[in-house]
Amino acid sequence: MKTAVIAITLISTACLAQTYVTNYVKADPSFRIVDSKLYNIQRSVLWEDFKGECLNVLTNGVVLQKFEVKKVYKTEKSTANDLQSIGAYRSSIPPTRHLISETKTMGQKFIVRNYPTQSAATGQVLEGKALRVGTMEYRGATLELWDFGTPNIVPVVTKAK
């Protein structure tokens, strides 16, 4: 009887001592975390598109400046080719456009926190989606502060075999 109790105790202990393995997986890029809250940036109306020229790369983000490019075109009336001139084709020819000038107007400066700085360089045009979180002092000026968010890392727990 004593041996049966010891055998049952050993079997039950072996069943309880199972090993689990935890792996961490990066979730879909449309899920980002800002201030400990999880957002789906494709569905949330709080997230807005941004585009700007990089002025400075910070330790945890970038300073950007919005810009607008105005292009001036000259249009010329297109001439008909030989077959169109004799009436072979009746379609009208659209006028051709030539770029005459391009002016870049710089706009508001803003900061994007948590932007992947390894892919940012001064002078580069950066764009993406971010969430406005407040303002921040930068070189004596108060700039809008946007958060790019951090990736959602999900733990996946499985039983070891």
Phi, psi and omega in degrees: 000320180297322180292324179293320179294318179294319180295317179294321178296317179294319180294316180292325178293320179295325179289327181283331184271070179265151182256133178245146179242132179250124174245146179251129184237136176281126181287179179308140182299342179283353175258118180229154181250129174228125180051047178065015177247138180268130180235145167262104188292342178281334184255334185284133178280352180283338183273135181234152176286144174227154176208131180194164177272132183286121177265326183202143176258121180263176180293328182231038179158196182221153172259124182241161174226127179294154177210161178226132179254123177253126181248139177246126182246153172246131180256142177235140178289130180281146178264153181284147175280180185301317182289325179288328181293333178265005175093013181291324178236138184256358183289147178277150182263127179290150179291150178270145180247139176237134178287123181265311181210162181218123178238138181251119179255120181279145183240217186289142174269148177206163181245136175246110180279151178065018175287138181297101187291340179292341179254016182240143176216150179299134181092346181279146175272122181245146177212161180168202177239139180213164181248128179285127184240353179151213179231165181210142176281131177216113178052046176082002179239149177265118182246152174297141178248122178245152180240123178285339180085163177248153181295150178275113179262120185251128175280134177244114183258126178231155178278129179290146181267000000 
